[in-house]
């Protein structure tokens, strides 16, 4: 018994060291999304290219969707843009943009200059949709399934590595789900 | 003579200390020009932005941060207060969007029991350990032998 007590400080130290060492490898900016699994929030926003046209959730395509939140004031968005152009060619999902707290002219010029990867872009000038999405910066990308539920939220710059690791497996899973649900309705 | 030299020094030091002390009272946070209908709403606003964490800036609350999202969320808190929403509704609004992360004062749930009651638990455990050690060392005291007692008496009588 007394031997155990003698080693108690060492044991406690080792346990604490393991705990704190684990803490070092955690990403402090990783924030669990409160919205995963929840329905995409309702919105009424004008289209970036046409301020007389109102967009809502009904304008989304039926299948899988990717919604990218961007702005011209966001350096990361510029870096990410070529990758968005690349995935825009992917036929498995529709890519939409949310122009977040930006000026319409700047945003239009941006799309003119760097090309437009989006099927359409919602013009969220006062960040209301952004707030409902829990956006706290840009860029952020949301994966929305065929039932208009948010399945993933990614805060940060999309690139090939992130895409392969986090998005490809989810897309495969979602495609399977779409297939299953269409089988069920048929059967 | 020496007092006369020291006097101005003391005065300077007290001025410096006073300046340091009062500077701690100055609020260096961002200033919004919100108008409140009454003092209670103002207090509630200050309490809410103090307890809500800025999602972007990690270690700041909404009151301290000047990042865009903190400004927006302060505005949101203000608007909701004027709409007559309760503190609970406002906190839930934030949690629905940004998760439990935004709470600097976490809710008491099964996941946060350790956080809330851990310190009390550690104090109790520590107290028990100390009690055990104290009791043990008490029982170990042995009476002096006759020889030791004689030596002690010699020393005391010297």
Boltz contact constraints between the chains, C-beta under 6 A:
constraints:
  - contact:
      token1: [A, 31]
      token2: [B, 101]
      max_distance: 6.0
  - contact:
      token1: [A, 32]
      token2: [B, 99]
      max_distance: 6.0
  - contact:
      token1: [A, 34]
      token2: [B, 99]
      max_distance: 6.0
  - contact:
      token1: [A, 127]
      token2: [B, 72]
      max_distance: 6.0
  - contact:
      token1: [A, 134]
      token2: [B, 97]
      max_distance: 6.0
  - contact:
      token1: [A, 134]
      token2: [B, 98]
      max_distance: 6.0
  - contact:
      token1: [A, 136]
      token2: [B, 55]
      max_distance: 6.0
  - contact:
      token1: [A, 136]
      token2: [B, 56]
      max_distance: 6.0
  - contact:
      token1: [A, 136]
      token2: [B, 69]
      max_distance: 6.0
  - contact:
      token1: [A, 137]
      token2: [B, 56]
      max_distance: 6.0
